[in-house]
Amino acid sequence: MSKRLRWTWTIGAAAAVAAAWLAVARPGAQTAPTAPVVWAPQTSGVDVRLRGVSAVSPEVAWASGGGGTVLRTIDGGRTWQRRVVPGADRLDFRDIDAVDRDTAVVLSIGAGEASRIYRTEDGGATWTERFRNLEPEAFFDAVAFGDARHGVAVSDAVGGHFIVVLTSDGGRSWSAVAAERLPPALDGEGAFAASGTNVAMAGANHVWIGTTKGRVLRSSDRGRTWSVHATPVATGEATGIFSIAFRDAAHGVVVGGNYQREGDAADNVAITADGGITWTRPAGADLTGFRSVVASVSGEDGRLLAIGPAGSDWSDDDGRSWRPAGGAGYDAFSLAPGSAVGWASGAGGRIAHVTITAGPPRR
């Protein structure tokens, strides 16, 4: 994603939609009439845009955003505490991934040395810088972990080459994938730094990255070798893949759209059942608007929740069909592993506790 588009969205579109979000947000839980999703707004105590969120358990979650903001709750979101990263007050923490209540990795975006990764092992009381980008033209967008040790972070391409770094020690050290192991990038190809979910992992071996050009980079051997595959998702200015999720090594979904026209609902979702080699557009099943994040509710039953600044959509058949899921609209979303409880976050410090109620999936 170009720097011009990235910051246009950050400054212009963010301000425009924030007022609308705040106007519709109401205290107390809201239950969507057509999907088993319960939204309960909470008080974060900050007013920056929170584009990163990571749920650890039904009680523990972390969130991140502008102004070097990192938050943590250990009581189900009743209270959120700010965890200060020294010297990072001017950084934009677009993504955070937590292992437990004490251990988390947070990524800041920006050209050159503004792209950094910090790690804490004591609940955010202290932080250590574990990665600093030294390539002036690189711009890191997201980080993801497949387990407590194995993770991946991705940058926009530079000079026709993708930039991907890997860790196998929980984020303590990072190494770059050799350029010759990655497919060539298209002109201007990158990733949208929107929710920290344009990169996904399934365990330690399987990695997928969704790009601004509607393509998916794929590795099934822990990043040693890579292939690239087209999807039918629409691309163009401010348009492409914004989020990717896999419930196992085979079944996945990508979502996106145009963040400058959030109500557009054309060619903004694609699904795969072969690990991301081939992608299809569900017949007549476009999402109801631009969506910046999608998450799998369970690793077995095909339930999915896609969320964007203007609303959300629900599927219980691996993305073959969708219906509105209510909520006021958010940027990022994370479910606690093995749970139907999570958090969504967005502009103005908005954060909501999200519960997926039980129900048999359609087949």
KOLTI-127928 format. One record per residue (C-alpha): residue in one letter; x, y, z. Coordinates in Angstrom, 1 decimal. Layout:
BEGIN
<site r="A" east="X" north="Y" up="Z"/>
...
***
This chain:
BEGIN
<site r="M" east="0.0" north="0.0" up="0.0"/>
<site r="S" east="1.4" north="3.4" up="-0.9"/>
<site r="K" east="2.3" north="5.8" up="1.8"/>
<site r="R" east="0.0" north="8.4" up="0.3"/>
<site r="L" east="-3.0" north="6.0" up="0.5"/>
<site r="R" east="-2.0" north="4.7" up="3.9"/>
<site r="W" east="-1.9" north="8.2" up="5.5"/>
<site r="T" east="-4.9" north="9.5" up="3.6"/>
<site r="W" east="-6.9" north="6.8" up="5.3"/>
<site r="T" east="-5.3" north="7.4" up="8.6"/>
<site r="I" east="-6.0" north="11.1" up="8.7"/>
<site r="G" east="-9.0" north="11.7" up="6.4"/>
<site r="A" east="-11.2" north="8.7" up="6.4"/>
<site r="A" east="-10.5" north="8.0" up="10.1"/>
<site r="A" east="-11.8" north="11.4" up="11.1"/>
<site r="A" east="-14.9" north="11.2" up="8.9"/>
<site r="V" east="-16.0" north="7.8" up="10.2"/>
<site r="A" east="-15.0" north="8.3" up="13.8"/>
<site r="A" east="-17.8" north="10.8" up="14.4"/>
<site r="A" east="-20.4" north="8.4" up="12.9"/>
<site r="W" east="-19.1" north="5.5" up="15.0"/>
<site r="L" east="-19.3" north="7.5" up="18.2"/>
<site r="A" east="-22.8" north="8.7" up="17.3"/>
<site r="V" east="-24.2" north="5.2" up="17.1"/>
<site r="A" east="-22.3" north="3.6" up="20.0"/>
<site r="R" east="-24.5" north="3.0" up="23.0"/>
<site r="P" east="-23.7" north="1.6" up="26.4"/>
<site r="G" east="-24.7" north="-1.9" up="27.2"/>
<site r="A" east="-24.9" north="-5.0" up="25.1"/>
<site r="Q" east="-26.4" north="-5.1" up="21.6"/>
<site r="T" east="-27.5" north="-8.3" up="20.0"/>
<site r="A" east="-27.6" north="-8.6" up="16.3"/>
<site r="P" east="-31.1" north="-9.8" up="15.1"/>
<site r="T" east="-29.8" north="-12.1" up="12.4"/>
<site r="A" east="-26.6" north="-13.6" up="13.7"/>
<site r="P" east="-25.5" north="-15.1" up="17.1"/>
<site r="V" east="-23.2" north="-12.2" up="18.0"/>
<site r="V" east="-23.5" north="-10.1" up="21.2"/>
<site r="W" east="-21.7" north="-6.7" up="21.3"/>
<site r="A" east="-20.9" north="-5.1" up="24.7"/>
<site r="P" east="-19.1" north="-1.7" up="24.4"/>
<site r="Q" east="-16.4" north="-1.1" up="27.1"/>
<site r="T" east="-14.4" north="1.8" up="28.2"/>
<site r="S" east="-10.7" north="1.7" up="27.1"/>
<site r="G" east="-9.7" north="5.0" up="28.8"/>
<site r="V" east="-8.0" north="6.3" up="25.6"/>
<site r="D" east="-9.2" north="8.2" up="22.5"/>
<site r="V" east="-6.6" north="7.0" up="19.9"/>
<site r="R" east="-7.5" north="4.7" up="17.1"/>
<site r="L" east="-7.0" north="1.1" up="18.3"/>
<site r="R" east="-6.1" north="-1.0" up="15.2"/>
<site r="G" east="-4.5" north="-3.9" up="17.1"/>
<site r="V" east="-6.2" north="-6.3" up="19.5"/>
<site r="S" east="-5.2" north="-9.8" up="20.7"/>
<site r="A" east="-7.4" north="-11.9" up="22.9"/>
<site r="V" east="-5.6" north="-14.5" up="25.1"/>
<site r="S" east="-8.6" north="-15.8" up="27.1"/>
<site r="P" east="-12.1" north="-14.7" up="28.1"/>
<site r="E" east="-10.4" north="-12.6" up="30.8"/>
<site r="V" east="-7.2" north="-11.4" up="29.2"/>
<site r="A" east="-6.6" north="-9.3" up="26.1"/>
<site r="W" east="-4.2" north="-6.7" up="24.8"/>
<site r="A" east="-4.9" north="-3.8" up="22.4"/>
<site r="S" east="-2.7" north="-1.3" up="20.6"/>
<site r="G" east="-2.9" north="1.9" up="18.6"/>
<site r="G" east="-1.6" north="5.4" up="17.9"/>
<site r="G" east="0.6" north="7.5" up="20.1"/>
<site r="G" east="2.5" north="4.4" up="21.3"/>
<site r="T" east="-0.6" north="3.0" up="23.0"/>
<site r="V" east="-0.7" north="-0.4" up="24.5"/>
<site r="L" east="-3.5" north="-1.6" up="26.7"/>
<site r="R" east="-4.2" north="-4.8" up="28.7"/>
<site r="T" east="-7.1" north="-6.2" up="30.6"/>
<site r="I" east="-7.0" north="-9.1" up="33.0"/>
<site r="D" east="-10.6" north="-8.9" up="34.2"/>
<site r="G" east="-12.6" north="-9.4" up="31.0"/>
<site r="G" east="-12.5" north="-5.8" up="30.0"/>
<site r="R" east="-14.0" north="-4.3" up="33.0"/>
<site r="T" east="-10.8" north="-2.2" up="33.3"/>
<site r="W" east="-8.1" north="-1.5" up="30.8"/>
<site r="Q" east="-4.6" north="-0.5" up="31.9"/>
<site r="R" east="-2.1" north="1.4" up="29.8"/>
<site r="R" east="1.3" north="-0.4" up="29.4"/>
<site r="V" east="3.9" north="2.2" up="28.5"/>
<site r="V" east="6.6" north="1.4" up="25.9"/>
<site r="P" east="9.4" north="3.8" up="26.7"/>
<site r="G" east="10.4" north="6.1" up="23.9"/>
<site r="A" east="7.5" north="5.0" up="21.7"/>
<site r="D" east="5.0" north="7.8" up="22.2"/>
<site r="R" east="5.2" north="8.8" up="18.5"/>
<site r="L" east="4.9" north="5.3" up="17.1"/>
<site r="D" east="1.7" north="3.9" up="15.7"/>
<site r="F" east="1.3" north="0.4" up="17.0"/>
<site r="R" east="-1.0" north="-1.2" up="14.3"/>
<site r="D" east="-0.7" north="-4.8" up="15.5"/>
<site r="I" east="-0.2" north="-6.7" up="18.7"/>
<site r="D" east="0.0" north="-10.5" up="19.3"/>
<site r="A" east="-0.1" north="-11.9" up="22.9"/>
<site r="V" east="0.8" north="-15.3" up="24.2"/>
<site r="D" east="-0.6" north="-14.9" up="27.7"/>
<site r="R" east="-1.3" north="-12.3" up="30.3"/>
<site r="D" east="2.5" north="-11.5" up="30.6"/>
<site r="T" east="3.9" north="-12.0" up="27.1"/>
<site r="A" east="3.2" north="-10.0" up="24.0"/>
<site r="V" east="4.8" north="-8.6" up="20.8"/>
<site r="V" east="3.7" north="-5.3" up="19.4"/>
<site r="L" east="4.6" north="-3.9" up="15.9"/>
<site r="S" east="4.7" north="-0.2" up="14.9"/>
<site r="I" east="4.3" north="0.9" up="11.3"/>
<site r="G" east="6.1" north="3.6" up="9.3"/>
<site r="A" east="8.8" north="4.0" up="6.7"/>
<site r="G" east="12.3" north="3.0" up="7.7"/>
<site r="E" east="13.1" north="2.9" up="11.4"/>
<site r="A" east="9.6" north="3.7" up="12.4"/>
<site r="S" east="8.8" north="0.0" up="11.7"/>
<site r="R" east="9.8" north="-1.8" up="14.9"/>
<site r="I" east="8.9" north="-4.8" up="17.1"/>
<site r="Y" east="8.9" north="-4.7" up="20.9"/>
<site r="R" east="8.4" north="-7.6" up="23.3"/>
<site r="T" east="7.4" north="-7.9" up="27.0"/>
<site r="E" east="7.5" north="-10.8" up="29.3"/>
<site r="D" east="6.2" north="-9.1" up="32.5"/>
<site r="G" east="2.7" north="-7.9" up="31.5"/>
<site r="G" east="4.0" north="-4.7" up="29.9"/>
<site r="A" east="5.9" north="-3.4" up="32.9"/>
<site r="T" east="9.1" north="-3.5" up="30.7"/>
<site r="W" east="9.7" north="-3.8" up="27.0"/>
<site r="T" east="12.7" north="-4.6" up="24.8"/>
<site r="E" east="13.1" north="-3.6" up="21.2"/>
<site r="R" east="13.6" north="-6.9" up="19.2"/>
<site r="F" east="13.5" north="-5.6" up="15.6"/>
<site r="R" east="14.1" north="-2.3" up="13.9"/>
<site r="N" east="13.7" north="-2.0" up="10.1"/>
<site r="L" east="16.8" north="-0.5" up="8.5"/>
<site r="E" east="15.6" north="-0.5" up="4.9"/>
<site r="P" east="14.5" north="3.1" up="4.2"/>
<site r="E" east="11.8" north="2.2" up="1.7"/>
<site r="A" east="10.3" north="-0.7" up="3.7"/>
<site r="F" east="7.1" north="-0.2" up="5.6"/>
<site r="F" east="6.0" north="-3.1" up="7.9"/>
<site r="D" east="2.2" north="-3.8" up="8.1"/>
<site r="A" east="1.5" north="-6.7" up="10.3"/>
<site r="V" east="2.8" north="-9.6" up="12.5"/>
<site r="A" east="1.3" north="-13.0" up="13.3"/>
<site r="F" east="2.2" north="-16.0" up="15.4"/>
<site r="G" east="1.3" north="-19.7" up="14.8"/>
<site r="D" east="2.3" north="-20.7" up="18.3"/>
<site r="A" east="4.3" north="-19.3" up="21.2"/>
<site r="R" east="7.6" north="-19.6" up="19.2"/>
<site r="H" east="6.9" north="-19.2" up="15.5"/>
<site r="G" east="5.9" north="-15.9" up="14.0"/>
<site r="V" east="6.1" north="-13.8" up="10.8"/>
<site r="A" east="6.0" north="-10.1" up="10.0"/>
<site r="V" east="5.5" north="-8.5" up="6.5"/>
<site r="S" east="6.4" north="-5.2" up="4.8"/>
<site r="D" east="5.3" north="-3.6" up="1.6"/>
<site r="A" east="7.5" north="-4.7" up="-1.3"/>
<site r="V" east="10.6" north="-2.7" up="-2.2"/>
<site r="G" east="12.1" north="-2.7" up="-5.7"/>
<site r="G" east="9.9" north="-5.6" up="-6.8"/>
<site r="H" east="10.8" north="-7.8" up="-3.8"/>
<site r="F" east="8.6" north="-8.8" up="-0.9"/>
<site r="I" east="10.0" north="-8.4" up="2.6"/>
<site r="V" east="9.2" north="-11.1" up="5.1"/>
<site r="V" east="10.9" north="-11.7" up="8.5"/>
<site r="L" east="10.5" north="-14.8" up="10.7"/>
<site r="T" east="11.1" north="-15.7" up="14.3"/>
<site r="S" east="11.4" north="-19.1" up="15.9"/>
<site r="D" east="12.0" north="-18.0" up="19.5"/>
<site r="G" east="8.9" north="-16.1" up="20.4"/>
<site r="G" east="9.9" north="-12.8" up="18.8"/>
<site r="R" east="13.2" north="-12.4" up="20.6"/>
<site r="S" east="15.1" north="-12.4" up="17.2"/>
<site r="W" east="14.0" north="-12.0" up="13.6"/>
<site r="S" east="15.6" north="-13.1" up="10.3"/>
<site r="A" east="14.7" north="-12.1" up="6.8"/>
<site r="V" east="13.5" north="-14.6" up="4.1"/>
<site r="A" east="16.0" north="-14.4" up="1.3"/>
<site r="A" east="14.6" north="-12.5" up="-1.7"/>
<site r="E" east="15.2" north="-15.4" up="-4.1"/>
<site r="R" east="12.8" north="-17.6" up="-2.0"/>
<site r="L" east="9.9" north="-15.2" up="-2.5"/>
<site r="P" east="7.9" north="-14.7" up="-5.7"/>
<site r="P" east="8.4" north="-11.3" up="-7.5"/>
<site r="A" east="6.1" north="-8.6" up="-6.3"/>
<site r="L" east="3.9" north="-6.7" up="-8.7"/>
<site r="D" east="4.4" north="-2.9" up="-9.2"/>
<site r="G" east="3.2" north="-1.2" up="-6.0"/>
<site r="E" east="2.3" north="-4.4" up="-4.2"/>
<site r="G" east="2.1" north="-4.4" up="-0.5"/>
<site r="A" east="-0.2" north="-4.9" up="2.4"/>
<site r="F" east="-2.9" north="-2.8" up="4.1"/>
<site r="A" east="-1.9" north="-1.8" up="7.7"/>
<site r="A" east="-5.5" north="-1.9" up="8.7"/>
<site r="S" east="-6.0" north="-4.6" up="11.4"/>
<site r="G" east="-2.9" north="-6.6" up="11.7"/>
<site r="T" east="-4.6" north="-9.6" up="10.0"/>
<site r="N" east="-3.4" north="-9.6" up="6.4"/>
<site r="V" east="-0.9" north="-12.3" up="7.5"/>
<site r="A" east="-2.1" north="-15.6" up="9.1"/>
<site r="M" east="-0.5" north="-18.8" up="10.4"/>
<site r="A" east="-1.8" north="-22.2" up="11.1"/>
<site r="G" east="0.6" north="-23.8" up="13.5"/>
<site r="A" east="4.3" north="-23.4" up="12.9"/>
<site r="N" east="4.4" north="-24.4" up="9.3"/>
<site r="H" east="1.6" north="-22.7" up="7.3"/>
<site r="V" east="1.8" north="-19.0" up="6.5"/>
<site r="W" east="-0.4" north="-16.9" up="4.3"/>
<site r="I" east="-0.1" north="-13.2" up="3.4"/>
<site r="G" east="-2.9" north="-11.2" up="1.6"/>
<site r="T" east="-1.7" north="-8.3" up="-0.6"/>
<site r="T" east="-3.1" north="-5.0" up="-2.0"/>
<site r="K" east="-3.1" north="-6.6" up="-5.5"/>
<site r="G" east="-5.6" north="-9.3" up="-4.4"/>
<site r="R" east="-2.9" north="-12.1" up="-4.3"/>
<site r="V" east="-2.0" north="-14.5" up="-1.5"/>
<site r="L" east="1.6" north="-15.5" up="-0.7"/>
<site r="R" east="1.7" north="-19.0" up="0.7"/>
<site r="S" east="4.2" north="-21.2" up="2.5"/>
<site r="S" east="3.7" north="-24.6" up="4.0"/>
<site r="D" east="7.2" north="-25.3" up="5.2"/>
<site r="R" east="7.7" north="-22.5" up="7.8"/>
<site r="G" east="8.7" north="-19.9" up="5.3"/>
<site r="R" east="11.4" north="-21.8" up="3.5"/>
<site r="T" east="9.7" north="-21.8" up="0.2"/>
<site r="W" east="6.8" north="-19.6" up="-1.1"/>
<site r="S" east="4.3" north="-19.5" up="-3.9"/>
<site r="V" east="1.8" north="-16.8" up="-4.9"/>
<site r="H" east="-1.9" north="-17.3" up="-6.0"/>
<site r="A" east="-4.5" north="-15.0" up="-7.4"/>
<site r="T" east="-7.9" north="-14.4" up="-5.8"/>
<site r="P" east="-11.1" north="-12.9" up="-7.4"/>
<site r="V" east="-11.1" north="-10.0" up="-4.8"/>
<site r="A" east="-11.4" north="-6.6" up="-6.4"/>
<site r="T" east="-8.2" north="-4.5" up="-6.5"/>
<site r="G" east="-7.4" north="-0.9" up="-7.3"/>
<site r="E" east="-6.9" north="2.4" up="-5.4"/>
<site r="A" east="-7.6" north="1.8" up="-1.7"/>
<site r="T" east="-8.9" north="-1.7" up="-2.7"/>
<site r="G" east="-7.6" north="-5.2" up="-2.2"/>
<site r="I" east="-7.3" north="-7.9" up="0.5"/>
<site r="F" east="-7.3" north="-6.5" up="4.0"/>
<site r="S" east="-7.6" north="-9.6" up="6.1"/>
<site r="I" east="-7.0" north="-13.4" up="5.8"/>
<site r="A" east="-8.0" north="-16.2" up="8.1"/>
<site r="F" east="-7.6" north="-20.0" up="8.1"/>
<site r="R" east="-9.5" north="-22.4" up="10.4"/>
<site r="D" east="-7.1" north="-25.2" up="9.5"/>
<site r="A" east="-4.4" north="-25.8" up="6.9"/>
<site r="A" east="-7.0" north="-26.1" up="4.1"/>
<site r="H" east="-10.0" north="-23.8" up="4.7"/>
<site r="G" east="-9.5" north="-20.1" up="4.5"/>
<site r="V" east="-11.1" north="-16.8" up="3.6"/>
<site r="V" east="-10.0" north="-13.3" up="2.5"/>
<site r="V" east="-12.0" north="-10.1" up="2.8"/>
<site r="G" east="-11.6" north="-6.5" up="1.8"/>
<site r="G" east="-13.1" north="-3.9" up="-0.4"/>
<site r="N" east="-12.5" north="-0.2" up="-0.8"/>
<site r="Y" east="-11.9" north="1.7" up="2.4"/>
<site r="Q" east="-12.7" north="5.0" up="0.7"/>
<site r="R" east="-16.2" north="3.6" up="-0.2"/>
<site r="E" east="-17.2" north="1.5" up="2.8"/>
<site r="G" east="-20.7" north="0.8" up="1.6"/>
<site r="D" east="-19.5" north="-0.9" up="-1.7"/>
<site r="A" east="-20.2" north="-4.6" up="-1.6"/>
<site r="A" east="-18.7" north="-6.1" up="-4.7"/>
<site r="D" east="-16.1" north="-8.8" up="-5.0"/>
<site r="N" east="-14.9" north="-8.3" up="-1.5"/>
<site r="V" east="-14.6" north="-11.9" up="-0.3"/>
<site r="A" east="-13.1" north="-15.2" up="-1.5"/>
<site r="I" east="-12.7" north="-18.7" up="-0.1"/>
<site r="T" east="-10.4" north="-21.6" up="-0.4"/>
<site r="A" east="-10.5" north="-25.3" up="0.5"/>
<site r="D" east="-7.1" north="-26.4" up="-0.7"/>
<site r="G" east="-4.8" north="-24.3" up="1.5"/>
<site r="G" east="-4.9" north="-21.1" up="-0.6"/>
<site r="I" east="-3.9" north="-22.6" up="-3.9"/>
<site r="T" east="-7.2" north="-21.8" up="-5.6"/>
<site r="W" east="-9.7" north="-19.2" up="-4.5"/>
<site r="T" east="-13.3" north="-18.7" up="-5.5"/>
<site r="R" east="-15.9" north="-16.0" up="-5.0"/>
<site r="P" east="-19.0" north="-17.4" up="-3.3"/>
<site r="A" east="-22.0" north="-17.0" up="-5.7"/>
<site r="G" east="-24.1" north="-14.0" up="-4.6"/>
<site r="A" east="-22.3" north="-13.9" up="-1.2"/>
<site r="D" east="-20.5" north="-10.6" up="-1.1"/>
<site r="L" east="-20.1" north="-8.9" up="2.3"/>
<site r="T" east="-22.4" north="-6.0" up="2.9"/>
<site r="G" east="-19.5" north="-3.5" up="2.9"/>
<site r="F" east="-15.8" north="-2.9" up="3.3"/>
<site r="R" east="-14.4" north="-5.3" up="5.9"/>
<site r="S" east="-10.9" north="-4.9" up="7.5"/>
<site r="V" east="-10.8" north="-8.1" up="9.5"/>
<site r="V" east="-12.2" north="-11.6" up="9.4"/>
<site r="A" east="-11.8" north="-14.3" up="12.1"/>
<site r="S" east="-12.6" north="-18.0" up="12.4"/>
<site r="V" east="-14.7" north="-18.7" up="15.4"/>
<site r="S" east="-13.8" north="-22.4" up="15.6"/>
<site r="G" east="-11.2" north="-24.6" up="14.0"/>
<site r="E" east="-13.9" north="-27.2" up="13.1"/>
<site r="D" east="-17.3" north="-25.8" up="12.2"/>
<site r="G" east="-16.7" north="-23.1" up="9.6"/>
<site r="R" east="-18.1" north="-20.1" up="11.5"/>
<site r="L" east="-16.7" north="-16.7" up="10.5"/>
<site r="L" east="-17.1" north="-13.1" up="11.6"/>
<site r="A" east="-16.0" north="-10.2" up="9.3"/>
<site r="I" east="-15.9" north="-6.7" up="10.7"/>
<site r="G" east="-15.3" north="-3.2" up="9.2"/>
<site r="P" east="-15.8" north="0.4" up="10.3"/>
<site r="A" east="-19.4" north="0.4" up="9.0"/>
<site r="G" east="-20.7" north="-3.0" up="10.2"/>
<site r="S" east="-20.1" north="-6.7" up="10.3"/>
<site r="D" east="-21.1" north="-10.0" up="8.6"/>
<site r="W" east="-21.6" north="-13.6" up="9.8"/>
<site r="S" east="-21.1" north="-16.9" up="8.1"/>
<site r="D" east="-21.6" north="-20.4" up="9.4"/>
<site r="D" east="-20.7" north="-22.3" up="6.3"/>
<site r="D" east="-17.1" north="-21.5" up="5.6"/>
<site r="G" east="-17.9" north="-18.2" up="3.9"/>
<site r="R" east="-20.2" north="-19.6" up="1.2"/>
<site r="S" east="-23.0" north="-17.3" up="2.5"/>
<site r="W" east="-23.1" north="-14.2" up="4.7"/>
<site r="R" east="-25.7" north="-12.2" up="6.7"/>
<site r="P" east="-25.4" north="-9.0" up="8.7"/>
<site r="A" east="-24.1" north="-9.4" up="12.3"/>
<site r="G" east="-24.9" north="-6.0" up="13.9"/>
<site r="G" east="-22.5" north="-3.9" up="15.9"/>
<site r="A" east="-21.4" north="-0.3" up="15.5"/>
<site r="G" east="-18.4" north="-1.2" up="13.3"/>
<site r="Y" east="-14.7" north="-1.6" up="14.3"/>
<site r="D" east="-11.2" north="-1.9" up="12.7"/>
<site r="A" east="-9.8" north="-5.0" up="14.4"/>
<site r="F" east="-11.0" north="-8.2" up="16.1"/>
<site r="S" east="-9.6" north="-11.1" up="17.9"/>
<site r="L" east="-11.1" north="-14.2" up="19.5"/>
<site r="A" east="-9.5" north="-16.0" up="22.4"/>
<site r="P" east="-8.1" north="-19.4" up="21.3"/>
<site r="G" east="-10.6" north="-22.2" up="21.8"/>
<site r="S" east="-13.2" north="-19.7" up="22.9"/>
<site r="A" east="-16.3" north="-17.9" up="21.5"/>
<site r="V" east="-15.3" north="-14.7" up="23.4"/>
<site r="G" east="-13.2" north="-11.8" up="22.1"/>
<site r="W" east="-12.8" north="-8.1" up="21.5"/>
<site r="A" east="-13.2" north="-5.6" up="18.7"/>
<site r="S" east="-11.4" north="-2.3" up="18.6"/>
<site r="G" east="-11.5" north="0.9" up="16.5"/>
<site r="A" east="-11.5" north="4.7" up="16.3"/>
<site r="G" east="-11.7" north="7.0" up="19.3"/>
<site r="G" east="-10.5" north="4.3" up="21.7"/>
<site r="R" east="-13.6" north="2.3" up="21.0"/>
<site r="I" east="-13.5" north="-1.3" up="22.2"/>
<site r="A" east="-16.2" north="-3.9" up="22.6"/>
<site r="H" east="-16.5" north="-7.3" up="24.2"/>
<site r="V" east="-17.8" north="-9.8" up="21.7"/>
<site r="T" east="-19.5" north="-13.1" up="22.4"/>
<site r="I" east="-20.5" north="-15.6" up="19.8"/>
<site r="T" east="-23.5" north="-17.6" up="21.1"/>
<site r="A" east="-23.7" north="-21.3" up="20.6"/>
<site r="G" east="-25.6" north="-22.7" up="17.7"/>
<site r="P" east="-25.3" north="-25.5" up="15.2"/>
<site r="P" east="-23.6" north="-24.5" up="11.9"/>
<site r="R" east="-25.4" north="-24.9" up="8.6"/>
<site r="R" east="-24.1" north="-27.5" up="6.2"/>
***
